[in-house]
Amino acid sequence: MSANTDCPDPDAQTLKTLVDELERLHERVTTLEDELSRKGNRIGNLEAELEEAHTENKALEARLEDLEESQTPIEARLDAHEKKLNANKDRVGELQARELEKGAHLLEDHVDEGEIDVVDGRLERIRKDDGESYFRLPESNDPLERGGDVSLSYGDLLPLQQLAKMDEDMLRATTSSLPSRLAAKLWKARTDPTVGDNPWRKGSASVREYVTAGDMKHWIRRQEKGISDDYAKKLVSRTIDALLDLSKSRLAVKKRTQRKNGLEYTERRVLLMDDADIPGEMAGSGDT
């Protein structure tokens, strides 16, 4: 019987398998050689960077040693300068105290209030006609008359005037009393034309200005949104009391009977009399 010619030669098959395996191994070796080459380059770069870092560190260490050696002389110079500045500050403070005790008015920007040693430790801050703020001993007059006449100081104002100078946030922080805040706002409306909503009216004869309880009630409702008419009426009475108290009774309250729509009614009025002593306002005039 003849041999089967379709059966592959075992040796040829084995040889082909070996050749394929050899090619795969060759490709793997090539890949590994490429990776090794890249890693070698990376290691070389890292070594160069490390060497550069070592060099930079050595330079920084040398610089640090130089700075540490020079720090002591710099600190000594700074200490000397500080002592000199403190000594000069003490001299200036002493000279300013002497000038103040002689009646001088010194610009606020040039005075360290906490460092001035004067009689009783009392200094008064004032404003003058030039618009600048000054320090002086209370009630002392500047013999050189620098800056013009003294404007009204804050301490000279009535409590009502002091509150009227505050903004809304400061006013709330100063007093928790709504009637007191309303009294301050009402006074500000009278003296500050920028407020706009001013219920005060010009008076006649011996009355400089006045505001009626009715007008005050409507004004309060415009100031305090959402309050009822009855509550506004109660606030009118309390606000009038606050006006009298905070003005130190410079204001007066009188009742006036009048007719409206055929009916007679009595209404309270808060009066600023012509001869009232209001700091900063001339008697007999509405001008400030």
PyRosetta script that sets phi, psi and omega in degrees:
from pyrosetta import init, pose_from_sequence

init()
pose = pose_from_sequence("MSANTDCPDPDAQTLKTLVDELERLHERVTTLEDELSRKGNRIGNLEAELEEAHTENKALEARLEDLEESQTPIEARLDAHEKKLNANKDRVGELQARELEKGAHLLEDHVDEGEIDVVDGRLERIRKDDGESYFRLPESNDPLERGGDVSLSYGDLLPLQQLAKMDEDMLRATTSSLPSRLAAKLWKARTDPTVGDNPWRKGSASVREYVTAGDMKHWIRRQEKGISDDYAKKLVSRTIDALLDLSKSRLAVKKRTQRKNGLEYTERRVLLMDDADIPGEMAGSGDT")
pose.set_psi(1, 140.0)
pose.set_omega(1, -177.2)
pose.set_phi(2, -83.4)
pose.set_psi(2, 154.1)
pose.set_omega(2, -179.9)
pose.set_phi(3, -73.7)
pose.set_psi(3, 152.7)
pose.set_omega(3, 179.9)
pose.set_phi(4, -74.9)
pose.set_psi(4, 114.0)
pose.set_omega(4, -176.2)
pose.set_phi(5, -77.5)
pose.set_psi(5, -16.0)
pose.set_omega(5, -178.6)
pose.set_phi(6, -79.7)
pose.set_psi(6, -14.2)
pose.set_omega(6, -177.8)
pose.set_phi(7, -75.4)
pose.set_psi(7, 124.5)
pose.set_omega(7, -177.4)
pose.set_phi(8, -65.5)
pose.set_psi(8, 154.2)
pose.set_omega(8, 178.8)
pose.set_phi(9, -72.9)
pose.set_psi(9, 122.7)
pose.set_omega(9, -179.5)
pose.set_phi(10, -58.8)
pose.set_psi(10, -39.1)
pose.set_omega(10, -179.0)
pose.set_phi(11, -64.7)
pose.set_psi(11, -39.6)
pose.set_omega(11, -179.9)
pose.set_phi(12, -66.7)
pose.set_psi(12, -40.2)
pose.set_omega(12, 179.4)
pose.set_phi(13, -63.7)
pose.set_psi(13, -44.3)
pose.set_omega(13, 179.4)
pose.set_phi(14, -62.3)
pose.set_psi(14, -41.5)
pose.set_omega(14, 179.8)
pose.set_phi(15, -62.8)
pose.set_psi(15, -40.0)
pose.set_omega(15, 179.9)
pose.set_phi(16, -65.3)
pose.set_psi(16, -40.9)
pose.set_omega(16, 179.5)
pose.set_phi(17, -62.2)
pose.set_psi(17, -42.3)
pose.set_omega(17, 179.6)
pose.set_phi(18, -64.9)
pose.set_psi(18, -39.1)
pose.set_omega(18, 179.5)
pose.set_phi(19, -64.4)
pose.set_psi(19, -44.0)
pose.set_omega(19, 179.3)
pose.set_phi(20, -62.0)
pose.set_psi(20, -43.3)
pose.set_omega(20, -179.8)
pose.set_phi(21, -63.8)
pose.set_psi(21, -39.8)
pose.set_omega(21, 179.2)
pose.set_phi(22, -63.2)
pose.set_psi(22, -39.2)
pose.set_omega(22, 178.7)
pose.set_phi(23, -65.1)
pose.set_psi(23, -42.3)
pose.set_omega(23, 177.7)
pose.set_phi(24, -61.9)
pose.set_psi(24, -42.8)
pose.set_omega(24, 179.5)
pose.set_phi(25, -63.8)
pose.set_psi(25, -39.1)
pose.set_omega(25, 178.7)
pose.set_phi(26, -63.2)
pose.set_psi(26, -43.3)
pose.set_omega(26, 177.5)
pose.set_phi(27, -63.1)
pose.set_psi(27, -39.4)
pose.set_omega(27, 179.9)
pose.set_phi(28, -64.9)
pose.set_psi(28, -42.7)
pose.set_omega(28, 178.5)
pose.set_phi(29, -62.3)
pose.set_psi(29, -42.5)
pose.set_omega(29, 178.9)
pose.set_phi(30, -60.9)
pose.set_psi(30, -43.3)
pose.set_omega(30, 179.1)
pose.set_phi(31, -62.3)
pose.set_psi(31, -44.7)
pose.set_omega(31, -179.6)
pose.set_phi(32, -64.5)
pose.set_psi(32, -39.0)
pose.set_omega(32, 178.9)
pose.set_phi(33, -63.3)
pose.set_psi(33, -39.6)
pose.set_omega(33, 177.5)
pose.set_phi(34, -63.6)
pose.set_psi(34, -44.7)
pose.set_omega(34, 179.0)
pose.set_phi(35, -62.7)
pose.set_psi(35, -40.9)
pose.set_omega(35, 180.0)
pose.set_phi(36, -64.8)
pose.set_psi(36, -37.2)
pose.set_omega(36, 178.9)
pose.set_phi(37, -65.4)
pose.set_psi(37, -43.3)
pose.set_omega(37, 179.1)
pose.set_phi(38, -63.4)
pose.set_psi(38, -42.0)
pose.set_omega(38, 179.6)
pose.set_phi(39, -65.7)
pose.set_psi(39, -36.7)
pose.set_omega(39, 177.1)
pose.set_phi(40, -62.7)
pose.set_psi(40, -42.7)
pose.set_omega(40, 177.1)
pose.set_phi(41, -63.5)
pose.set_psi(41, -40.8)
pose.set_omega(41, 179.8)
pose.set_phi(42, -64.1)
pose.set_psi(42, -41.9)
pose.set_omega(42, 178.5)
pose.set_phi(43, -63.1)
pose.set_psi(43, -40.0)
pose.set_omega(43, 178.3)
pose.set_phi(44, -62.1)
pose.set_psi(44, -42.5)
pose.set_omega(44, 178.6)
pose.set_phi(45, -64.2)
pose.set_psi(45, -42.3)
pose.set_omega(45, 179.9)
pose.set_phi(46, -64.7)
pose.set_psi(46, -39.4)
pose.set_omega(46, 178.4)
pose.set_phi(47, -64.4)
pose.set_psi(47, -37.5)
pose.set_omega(47, 178.2)
pose.set_phi(48, -67.2)
pose.set_psi(48, -42.3)
pose.set_omega(48, 177.8)
pose.set_phi(49, -63.8)
pose.set_psi(49, -40.8)
pose.set_omega(49, 178.9)
pose.set_phi(50, -62.9)
pose.set_psi(50, -41.2)
pose.set_omega(50, 178.2)
pose.set_phi(51, -64.7)
pose.set_psi(51, -39.3)
pose.set_omega(51, 177.8)
pose.set_phi(52, -65.0)
pose.set_psi(52, -40.0)
pose.set_omega(52, 177.9)
pose.set_phi(53, -64.7)
pose.set_psi(53, -40.6)
pose.set_omega(53, 177.5)
pose.set_phi(54, -60.6)
pose.set_psi(54, -41.8)
pose.set_omega(54, 179.7)
pose.set_phi(55, -64.3)
pose.set_psi(55, -43.0)
pose.set_omega(55, 179.8)
pose.set_phi(56, -65.5)
pose.set_psi(56, -40.3)
pose.set_omega(56, 178.3)
pose.set_phi(57, -61.9)
pose.set_psi(57, -40.2)
pose.set_omega(57, 178.3)
pose.set_phi(58, -63.5)
pose.set_psi(58, -39.7)
pose.set_omega(58, 178.7)
pose.set_phi(59, -65.9)
pose.set_psi(59, -41.0)
pose.set_omega(59, 178.8)
pose.set_phi(60, -65.6)
pose.set_psi(60, -40.3)
pose.set_omega(60, 178.3)
pose.set_phi(61, -62.6)
pose.set_psi(61, -40.1)
pose.set_omega(61, 177.6)
pose.set_phi(62, -65.6)
pose.set_psi(62, -39.8)
pose.set_omega(62, 178.1)
pose.set_phi(63, -64.7)
pose.set_psi(63, -40.7)
pose.set_omega(63, 179.0)
pose.set_phi(64, -62.6)
pose.set_psi(64, -41.0)
pose.set_omega(64, 177.7)
pose.set_phi(65, -62.3)
pose.set_psi(65, -40.3)
pose.set_omega(65, 178.4)
pose.set_phi(66, -63.5)
pose.set_psi(66, -43.0)
pose.set_omega(66, -179.5)
pose.set_phi(67, -65.4)
pose.set_psi(67, -42.1)
pose.set_omega(67, 179.2)
pose.set_phi(68, -62.7)
pose.set_psi(68, -36.5)
pose.set_omega(68, 179.3)
pose.set_phi(69, -69.6)
pose.set_psi(69, -32.6)
pose.set_omega(69, -178.0)
pose.set_phi(70, -88.9)
pose.set_psi(70, -10.1)
pose.set_omega(70, -175.9)
pose.set_phi(71, -65.3)
pose.set_psi(71, -41.9)
pose.set_omega(71, -177.5)
pose.set_phi(72, -60.1)
pose.set_psi(72, -47.5)
pose.set_omega(72, 176.7)
pose.set_phi(73, -62.3)
pose.set_psi(73, -36.9)
pose.set_omega(73, 179.6)
pose.set_phi(74, -65.2)
pose.set_psi(74, -45.2)
pose.set_omega(74, 178.9)
pose.set_phi(75, -61.6)
pose.set_psi(75, -38.1)
pose.set_omega(75, 178.5)
pose.set_phi(76, -64.6)
pose.set_psi(76, -41.2)
pose.set_omega(76, 178.6)
pose.set_phi(77, -65.7)
pose.set_psi(77, -40.5)
pose.set_omega(77, 179.1)
pose.set_phi(78, -63.3)
pose.set_psi(78, -41.8)
pose.set_omega(78, 178.1)
pose.set_phi(79, -61.3)
pose.set_psi(79, -40.8)
pose.set_omega(79, 179.6)
pose.set_phi(80, -65.3)
pose.set_psi(80, -42.6)
pose.set_omega(80, 178.7)
pose.set_phi(81, -63.3)
pose.set_psi(81, -42.0)
pose.set_omega(81, -179.4)
pose.set_phi(82, -62.4)
pose.set_psi(82, -43.5)
pose.set_omega(82, 178.5)
pose.set_phi(83, -62.6)
pose.set_psi(83, -39.2)
pose.set_omega(83, 179.6)
pose.set_phi(84, -67.1)
pose.set_psi(84, -42.1)
pose.set_omega(84, 178.7)
pose.set_phi(85, -63.4)
pose.set_psi(85, -42.3)
pose.set_omega(85, 179.3)
pose.set_phi(86, -63.9)
pose.set_psi(86, -39.8)
pose.set_omega(86, 178.6)
pose.set_phi(87, -64.5)
pose.set_psi(87, -42.7)
pose.set_omega(87, 178.3)
pose.set_phi(88, -64.5)
pose.set_psi(88, -38.7)
pose.set_omega(88, 178.8)
pose.set_phi(89, -63.4)
pose.set_psi(89, -41.3)
pose.set_omega(89, 178.2)
pose.set_phi(90, -63.8)
pose.set_psi(90, -40.1)
pose.set_omega(90, 179.5)
pose.set_phi(91, -64.1)
pose.set_psi(91, -44.6)
pose.set_omega(91, 179.9)
pose.set_phi(92, -62.9)
pose.set_psi(92, -43.6)
pose.set_omega(92, 178.6)
pose.set_phi(93, -60.1)
pose.set_psi(93, -40.6)
pose.set_omega(93, 179.2)
pose.set_phi(94, -66.2)
pose.set_psi(94, -42.1)
pose.set_omega(94, 178.5)
pose.set_phi(95, -64.9)
pose.set_psi(95, -41.3)
pose.set_omega(95, 179.3)
pose.set_phi(96, -64.1)
pose.set_psi(96, -40.8)
pose.set_omega(96, 179.1)
pose.set_phi(97, -61.4)
pose.set_psi(97, -41.3)
pose.set_omega(97, 179.6)
pose.set_phi(98, -64.5)
pose.set_psi(98, -42.6)
pose.set_omega(98, -179.5)
pose.set_phi(99, -65.9)
pose.set_psi(99, -40.7)
pose.set_omega(99, 178.3)
pose.set_phi(100, -62.3)
pose.set_psi(100, -40.7)
pose.set_omega(100, 179.9)
pose.set_phi(101, -68.6)
pose.set_psi(101, -18.5)
pose.set_omega(101, 175.0)
pose.set_phi(102, -87.5)
pose.set_psi(102, -1.1)
pose.set_omega(102, 177.9)
pose.set_phi(103, 104.3)
pose.set_psi(103, 4.1)
pose.set_omega(103, -176.8)
pose.set_phi(104, -67.8)
pose.set_psi(104, 151.0)
pose.set_omega(104, 171.3)
pose.set_phi(105, -108.9)
pose.set_psi(105, 118.0)
pose.set_omega(105, -175.5)
pose.set_phi(106, -108.6)
pose.set_psi(106, 138.5)
pose.set_omega(106, 179.7)
pose.set_phi(107, -57.2)
pose.set_psi(107, 135.9)
pose.set_omega(107, -177.0)
pose.set_phi(108, -57.2)
pose.set_psi(108, -39.6)
pose.set_omega(108, -177.2)
pose.set_phi(109, -64.2)
pose.set_psi(109, -20.0)
pose.set_omega(109, -176.3)
pose.set_phi(110, -98.1)
pose.set_psi(110, 0.7)
pose.set_omega(110, -173.2)
pose.set_phi(111, -119.6)
pose.set_psi(111, 129.1)
pose.set_omega(111, 170.7)
pose.set_phi(112, -93.6)
pose.set_psi(112, 98.9)
pose.set_omega(112, -170.9)
pose.set_phi(113, -55.1)
pose.set_psi(113, -37.3)
pose.set_omega(113, -176.6)
pose.set_phi(114, -73.9)
pose.set_psi(114, -13.7)
pose.set_omega(114, -176.8)
pose.set_phi(115, -103.5)
pose.set_psi(115, -1.0)
pose.set_omega(115, -177.8)
pose.set_phi(116, -91.1)
pose.set_psi(116, 124.9)
pose.set_omega(116, -180.0)
pose.set_phi(117, -105.7)
pose.set_psi(117, 100.3)
pose.set_omega(117, -179.4)
pose.set_phi(118, -123.6)
pose.set_psi(118, 173.8)
pose.set_omega(118, -177.9)
pose.set_phi(119, -57.1)
pose.set_psi(119, 127.7)
pose.set_omega(119, -180.0)
pose.set_phi(120, 62.2)
pose.set_psi(120, 4.3)
pose.set_omega(120, 179.5)
pose.set_phi(121, 64.4)
pose.set_psi(121, 22.6)
pose.set_omega(121, -174.2)
pose.set_phi(122, -103.2)
pose.set_psi(122, 123.5)
pose.set_omega(122, 172.6)
pose.set_phi(123, -123.5)
pose.set_psi(123, 144.7)
pose.set_omega(123, 179.3)
pose.set_phi(124, -116.7)
pose.set_psi(124, 129.6)
pose.set_omega(124, 176.5)
pose.set_phi(125, -91.6)
pose.set_psi(125, 128.8)
pose.set_omega(125, -177.6)
pose.set_phi(126, -132.2)
pose.set_psi(126, 163.3)
pose.set_omega(126, 170.9)
pose.set_phi(127, -117.4)
pose.set_psi(127, 149.3)
pose.set_omega(127, -177.3)
pose.set_phi(128, -123.7)
pose.set_psi(128, 177.3)
pose.set_omega(128, -174.5)
pose.set_phi(129, -59.9)
pose.set_psi(129, -23.9)
pose.set_omega(129, -179.7)
pose.set_phi(130, -79.2)
pose.set_psi(130, 0.6)
pose.set_omega(130, 178.9)
pose.set_phi(131, 83.7)
pose.set_psi(131, -2.0)
pose.set_omega(131, -179.1)
pose.set_phi(132, -90.7)
pose.set_psi(132, 155.1)
pose.set_omega(132, 175.3)
pose.set_phi(133, -96.3)
pose.set_psi(133, 140.3)
pose.set_omega(133, -178.0)
pose.set_phi(134, -130.6)
pose.set_psi(134, 160.5)
pose.set_omega(134, 167.6)
pose.set_phi(135, -109.1)
pose.set_psi(135, 145.8)
pose.set_omega(135, 175.1)
pose.set_phi(136, -153.8)
pose.set_psi(136, 166.9)
pose.set_omega(136, 167.5)
pose.set_phi(137, -73.7)
pose.set_psi(137, 145.1)
pose.set_omega(137, -175.5)
pose.set_phi(138, -51.3)
pose.set_psi(138, 129.0)
pose.set_omega(138, 173.9)
pose.set_phi(139, 66.9)
pose.set_psi(139, 13.1)
pose.set_omega(139, 179.1)
pose.set_phi(140, -86.5)
pose.set_psi(140, 142.8)
pose.set_omega(140, -179.4)
pose.set_phi(141, -103.4)
pose.set_psi(141, 134.4)
pose.set_omega(141, -179.8)
pose.set_phi(142, -75.2)
pose.set_psi(142, 116.9)
pose.set_omega(142, -179.2)
pose.set_phi(143, -64.1)
pose.set_psi(143, -22.7)
pose.set_omega(143, -179.8)
pose.set_phi(144, -90.8)
pose.set_psi(144, -8.7)
pose.set_omega(144, 177.1)
pose.set_phi(145, 55.5)
pose.set_psi(145, 40.6)
pose.set_omega(145, 178.8)
pose.set_phi(146, -72.8)
pose.set_psi(146, 137.2)
pose.set_omega(146, 175.9)
pose.set_phi(147, 82.8)
pose.set_psi(147, -0.7)
pose.set_omega(147, 179.1)
pose.set_phi(148, 88.6)
pose.set_psi(148, -163.6)
pose.set_omega(148, -178.1)
pose.set_phi(149, -72.8)
pose.set_psi(149, 158.4)
pose.set_omega(149, 179.4)
pose.set_phi(150, -79.8)
pose.set_psi(150, 127.8)
pose.set_omega(150, 174.0)
pose.set_phi(151, -79.3)
pose.set_psi(151, 171.6)
pose.set_omega(151, -178.7)
pose.set_phi(152, -65.4)
pose.set_psi(152, 128.9)
pose.set_omega(152, 177.7)
pose.set_phi(153, -83.1)
pose.set_psi(153, 159.2)
pose.set_omega(153, -176.9)
pose.set_phi(154, -60.7)
pose.set_psi(154, -37.9)
pose.set_omega(154, -178.4)
pose.set_phi(155, -68.1)
pose.set_psi(155, -18.5)
pose.set_omega(155, 179.4)
pose.set_phi(156, -80.6)
pose.set_psi(156, -13.9)
pose.set_omega(156, -174.6)
pose.set_phi(157, -77.1)
pose.set_psi(157, 153.7)
pose.set_omega(157, 171.9)
pose.set_phi(158, -68.4)
pose.set_psi(158, 152.8)
pose.set_omega(158, 176.5)
pose.set_phi(159, -52.4)
pose.set_psi(159, -36.2)
pose.set_omega(159, 178.8)
pose.set_phi(160, -63.5)
pose.set_psi(160, -41.8)
pose.set_omega(160, 179.2)
pose.set_phi(161, -68.8)
pose.set_psi(161, -37.9)
pose.set_omega(161, 178.9)
pose.set_phi(162, -62.6)
pose.set_psi(162, -45.1)
pose.set_omega(162, 179.0)
pose.set_phi(163, -65.4)
pose.set_psi(163, -36.4)
pose.set_omega(163, -177.9)
pose.set_phi(164, -66.4)
pose.set_psi(164, -20.5)
pose.set_omega(164, 179.7)
pose.set_phi(165, -81.8)
pose.set_psi(165, -10.9)
pose.set_omega(165, -176.0)
pose.set_phi(166, -85.4)
pose.set_psi(166, 151.7)
pose.set_omega(166, 172.7)
pose.set_phi(167, -80.8)
pose.set_psi(167, 176.8)
pose.set_omega(167, -173.5)
pose.set_phi(168, -59.2)
pose.set_psi(168, -45.4)
pose.set_omega(168, -177.5)
pose.set_phi(169, -65.5)
pose.set_psi(169, -44.4)
pose.set_omega(169, -179.5)
pose.set_phi(170, -66.0)
pose.set_psi(170, -36.8)
pose.set_omega(170, -179.9)
pose.set_phi(171, -63.6)
pose.set_psi(171, -43.1)
pose.set_omega(171, 179.4)
pose.set_phi(172, -67.0)
pose.set_psi(172, -34.5)
pose.set_omega(172, 179.2)
pose.set_phi(173, -72.1)
pose.set_psi(173, -26.6)
pose.set_omega(173, -176.7)
pose.set_phi(174, -82.8)
pose.set_psi(174, -39.6)
pose.set_omega(174, -178.3)
pose.set_phi(175, -139.8)
pose.set_psi(175, 135.3)
pose.set_omega(175, 177.5)
pose.set_phi(176, -90.7)
pose.set_psi(176, -2.0)
pose.set_omega(176, -177.3)
pose.set_phi(177, -83.6)
pose.set_psi(177, 116.7)
pose.set_omega(177, 177.8)
pose.set_phi(178, -61.1)
pose.set_psi(178, -44.6)
pose.set_omega(178, 177.6)
pose.set_phi(179, -58.5)
pose.set_psi(179, -36.8)
pose.set_omega(179, 178.2)
pose.set_phi(180, -66.8)
pose.set_psi(180, -40.2)
pose.set_omega(180, 178.2)
pose.set_phi(181, -66.4)
pose.set_psi(181, -40.3)
pose.set_omega(181, 178.5)
pose.set_phi(182, -65.4)
pose.set_psi(182, -38.5)
pose.set_omega(182, 177.9)
pose.set_phi(183, -62.0)
pose.set_psi(183, -42.6)
pose.set_omega(183, 179.4)
pose.set_phi(184, -64.5)
pose.set_psi(184, -43.7)
pose.set_omega(184, 178.8)
pose.set_phi(185, -64.8)
pose.set_psi(185, -37.6)
pose.set_omega(185, 180.0)
pose.set_phi(186, -64.9)
pose.set_psi(186, -41.5)
pose.set_omega(186, 178.1)
pose.set_phi(187, -66.7)
pose.set_psi(187, -39.9)
pose.set_omega(187, 178.3)
pose.set_phi(188, -63.1)
pose.set_psi(188, -37.9)
pose.set_omega(188, 178.3)
pose.set_phi(189, -61.6)
pose.set_psi(189, -32.3)
pose.set_omega(189, 180.0)
pose.set_phi(190, -73.3)
pose.set_psi(190, -37.3)
pose.set_omega(190, -171.4)
pose.set_phi(191, -99.5)
pose.set_psi(191, -19.1)
pose.set_omega(191, -176.0)
pose.set_phi(192, -112.9)
pose.set_psi(192, 106.9)
pose.set_omega(192, -176.9)
pose.set_phi(193, -66.4)
pose.set_psi(193, -15.7)
pose.set_omega(193, -179.3)
pose.set_phi(194, -76.7)
pose.set_psi(194, -14.6)
pose.set_omega(194, -179.5)
pose.set_phi(195, -65.9)
pose.set_psi(195, -43.3)
pose.set_omega(195, 174.6)
pose.set_phi(196, 93.3)
pose.set_psi(196, -57.4)
pose.set_omega(196, -176.6)
pose.set_phi(197, -84.5)
pose.set_psi(197, 89.9)
pose.set_omega(197, -173.6)
pose.set_phi(198, -120.2)
pose.set_psi(198, 109.1)
pose.set_omega(198, -178.5)
pose.set_phi(199, -85.0)
pose.set_psi(199, -3.1)
pose.set_omega(199, -179.2)
pose.set_phi(200, -71.2)
pose.set_psi(200, 148.8)
pose.set_omega(200, 178.1)
pose.set_phi(201, -124.0)
pose.set_psi(201, 152.4)
pose.set_omega(201, 175.8)
pose.set_phi(202, -69.7)
pose.set_psi(202, 137.1)
pose.set_omega(202, -179.6)
pose.set_phi(203, -94.3)
pose.set_psi(203, -167.2)
pose.set_omega(203, 178.3)
pose.set_phi(204, -146.1)
pose.set_psi(204, 169.3)
pose.set_omega(204, -178.7)
pose.set_phi(205, 55.6)
pose.set_psi(205, -118.5)
pose.set_omega(205, -175.6)
pose.set_phi(206, -93.4)
pose.set_psi(206, 3.9)
pose.set_omega(206, -179.1)
pose.set_phi(207, -101.9)
pose.set_psi(207, 122.5)
pose.set_omega(207, 179.6)
pose.set_phi(208, -77.2)
pose.set_psi(208, -51.2)
pose.set_omega(208, 178.9)
pose.set_phi(209, -150.5)
pose.set_psi(209, 160.0)
pose.set_omega(209, 177.9)
pose.set_phi(210, -153.5)
pose.set_psi(210, 162.5)
pose.set_omega(210, 174.2)
pose.set_phi(211, -138.7)
pose.set_psi(211, 132.6)
pose.set_omega(211, -178.8)
pose.set_phi(212, -84.7)
pose.set_psi(212, 156.9)
pose.set_omega(212, 178.4)
pose.set_phi(213, -62.3)
pose.set_psi(213, -36.4)
pose.set_omega(213, 179.4)
pose.set_phi(214, -65.2)
pose.set_psi(214, -46.6)
pose.set_omega(214, 178.2)
pose.set_phi(215, -64.0)
pose.set_psi(215, -35.9)
pose.set_omega(215, 179.2)
pose.set_phi(216, -64.8)
pose.set_psi(216, -38.6)
pose.set_omega(216, 179.7)
pose.set_phi(217, -62.4)
pose.set_psi(217, -47.0)
pose.set_omega(217, 179.3)
pose.set_phi(218, -64.3)
pose.set_psi(218, -38.2)
pose.set_omega(218, 179.1)
pose.set_phi(219, -64.0)
pose.set_psi(219, -42.4)
pose.set_omega(219, 179.6)
pose.set_phi(220, -62.4)
pose.set_psi(220, -40.1)
pose.set_omega(220, 179.8)
pose.set_phi(221, -67.6)
pose.set_psi(221, -27.9)
pose.set_omega(221, 175.3)
pose.set_phi(222, -75.2)
pose.set_psi(222, -31.1)
pose.set_omega(222, -179.8)
pose.set_phi(223, -77.7)
pose.set_psi(223, -41.7)
pose.set_omega(223, -177.1)
pose.set_phi(224, -109.7)
pose.set_psi(224, 90.2)
pose.set_omega(224, -175.3)
pose.set_phi(225, -62.6)
pose.set_psi(225, 137.7)
pose.set_omega(225, 172.6)
pose.set_phi(226, 89.8)
pose.set_psi(226, -0.5)
pose.set_omega(226, 179.6)
pose.set_phi(227, -84.4)
pose.set_psi(227, 154.0)
pose.set_omega(227, -177.3)
pose.set_phi(228, -79.7)
pose.set_psi(228, 166.1)
pose.set_omega(228, 179.0)
pose.set_phi(229, -66.1)
pose.set_psi(229, -39.2)
pose.set_omega(229, 179.7)
pose.set_phi(230, -64.4)
pose.set_psi(230, -42.6)
pose.set_omega(230, 179.8)
pose.set_phi(231, -67.3)
pose.set_psi(231, -36.0)
pose.set_omega(231, 177.7)
pose.set_phi(232, -62.9)
pose.set_psi(232, -37.9)
pose.set_omega(232, 177.4)
pose.set_phi(233, -61.9)
pose.set_psi(233, -41.8)
pose.set_omega(233, 178.3)
pose.set_phi(234, -65.2)
pose.set_psi(234, -39.1)
pose.set_omega(234, 179.0)
pose.set_phi(235, -66.0)
pose.set_psi(235, -30.8)
pose.set_omega(235, 177.4)
pose.set_phi(236, -58.6)
pose.set_psi(236, -49.1)
pose.set_omega(236, -179.3)
pose.set_phi(237, -61.8)
pose.set_psi(237, -44.4)
pose.set_omega(237, -178.6)
pose.set_phi(238, -68.6)
pose.set_psi(238, -36.3)
pose.set_omega(238, 179.0)
pose.set_phi(239, -68.3)
pose.set_psi(239, -38.1)
pose.set_omega(239, 176.1)
pose.set_phi(240, -61.6)
pose.set_psi(240, -43.3)
pose.set_omega(240, 177.2)
pose.set_phi(241, -60.4)
pose.set_psi(241, -41.6)
pose.set_omega(241, 179.3)
pose.set_phi(242, -65.8)
pose.set_psi(242, -38.2)
pose.set_omega(242, 177.6)
pose.set_phi(243, -60.5)
pose.set_psi(243, -45.2)
pose.set_omega(243, -179.9)
pose.set_phi(244, -65.0)
pose.set_psi(244, -42.4)
pose.set_omega(244, -177.5)
pose.set_phi(245, -69.1)
pose.set_psi(245, -49.4)
pose.set_omega(245, -175.8)
pose.set_phi(246, -72.2)
pose.set_psi(246, -21.7)
pose.set_omega(246, 176.2)
pose.set_phi(247, -91.0)
pose.set_psi(247, 3.8)
pose.set_omega(247, -176.9)
pose.set_phi(248, 53.4)
pose.set_psi(248, 44.3)
pose.set_omega(248, 176.9)
pose.set_phi(249, 61.8)
pose.set_psi(249, 26.4)
pose.set_omega(249, 173.3)
pose.set_phi(250, -74.0)
pose.set_psi(250, -20.5)
pose.set_omega(250, 178.2)
pose.set_phi(251, -97.9)
pose.set_psi(251, 159.0)
pose.set_omega(251, 179.5)
pose.set_phi(252, -125.5)
pose.set_psi(252, 155.8)
pose.set_omega(252, 177.2)
pose.set_phi(253, -124.1)
pose.set_psi(253, 125.9)
pose.set_omega(253, 178.1)
pose.set_phi(254, -134.6)
pose.set_psi(254, 152.9)
pose.set_omega(254, 176.6)
pose.set_phi(255, -99.3)
pose.set_psi(255, 143.0)
pose.set_omega(255, 179.1)
pose.set_phi(256, -132.3)
pose.set_psi(256, 130.4)
pose.set_omega(256, 179.2)
pose.set_phi(257, -96.1)
pose.set_psi(257, 130.6)
pose.set_omega(257, 179.0)
pose.set_phi(258, -148.6)
pose.set_psi(258, 169.3)
pose.set_omega(258, -177.4)
pose.set_phi(259, -112.4)
pose.set_psi(259, 143.1)
pose.set_omega(259, 177.4)
pose.set_phi(260, -149.3)
pose.set_psi(260, 126.0)
pose.set_omega(260, -178.0)
pose.set_phi(261, 56.2)
pose.set_psi(261, 37.6)
pose.set_omega(261, 177.2)
pose.set_phi(262, 79.6)
pose.set_psi(262, -0.5)
pose.set_omega(262, -179.2)
pose.set_phi(263, -110.4)
pose.set_psi(263, 145.2)
pose.set_omega(263, 179.3)
pose.set_phi(264, -100.9)
pose.set_psi(264, 133.6)
pose.set_omega(264, 179.2)
pose.set_phi(265, -145.1)
pose.set_psi(265, 158.9)
pose.set_omega(265, -179.8)
pose.set_phi(266, -113.2)
pose.set_psi(266, 132.2)
pose.set_omega(266, -177.1)
pose.set_phi(267, -131.2)
pose.set_psi(267, 140.1)
pose.set_omega(267, 177.5)
pose.set_phi(268, -81.6)
pose.set_psi(268, 148.1)
pose.set_omega(268, 175.6)
pose.set_phi(269, -131.3)
pose.set_psi(269, 138.6)
pose.set_omega(269, 171.7)
pose.set_phi(270, -93.9)
pose.set_psi(270, 122.7)
pose.set_omega(270, -173.1)
pose.set_phi(271, -113.0)
pose.set_psi(271, 135.3)
pose.set_omega(271, 166.6)
pose.set_phi(272, -103.6)
pose.set_psi(272, 105.6)
pose.set_omega(272, -175.0)
pose.set_phi(273, -74.3)
pose.set_psi(273, 156.5)
pose.set_omega(273, -177.0)
pose.set_phi(274, -61.5)
pose.set_psi(274, -32.9)
pose.set_omega(274, -176.0)
pose.set_phi(275, -98.0)
pose.set_psi(275, 12.6)
pose.set_omega(275, -179.7)
pose.set_phi(276, -66.6)
pose.set_psi(276, 136.6)
pose.set_omega(276, -179.1)
pose.set_phi(277, -88.2)
pose.set_psi(277, 89.9)
pose.set_omega(277, 179.4)
pose.set_phi(278, -105.1)
pose.set_psi(278, 116.1)
pose.set_omega(278, 179.7)
pose.set_phi(279, -52.8)
pose.set_psi(279, 130.5)
pose.set_omega(279, 178.0)
pose.set_phi(280, 86.0)
pose.set_psi(280, -5.3)
pose.set_omega(280, 179.1)
pose.set_phi(281, -120.7)
pose.set_psi(281, 135.6)
pose.set_omega(281, -179.5)
pose.set_phi(282, -78.3)
pose.set_psi(282, 132.7)
pose.set_omega(282, 176.5)
pose.set_phi(283, -61.6)
pose.set_psi(283, 138.9)
pose.set_omega(283, 179.4)
pose.set_phi(284, 84.1)
pose.set_psi(284, 7.3)
pose.set_omega(284, -179.3)
pose.set_phi(285, -146.6)
pose.set_psi(285, 147.6)
pose.set_omega(285, 175.9)
pose.set_phi(286, -86.1)
pose.set_psi(286, -1.4)
pose.set_omega(286, -177.6)
pose.set_phi(287, -79.3)
pose.set_psi(287, 145.8)
pose.set_omega(287, 177.7)
pose.set_phi(288, -101.6)
pose.dump_pdb("model.pdb")
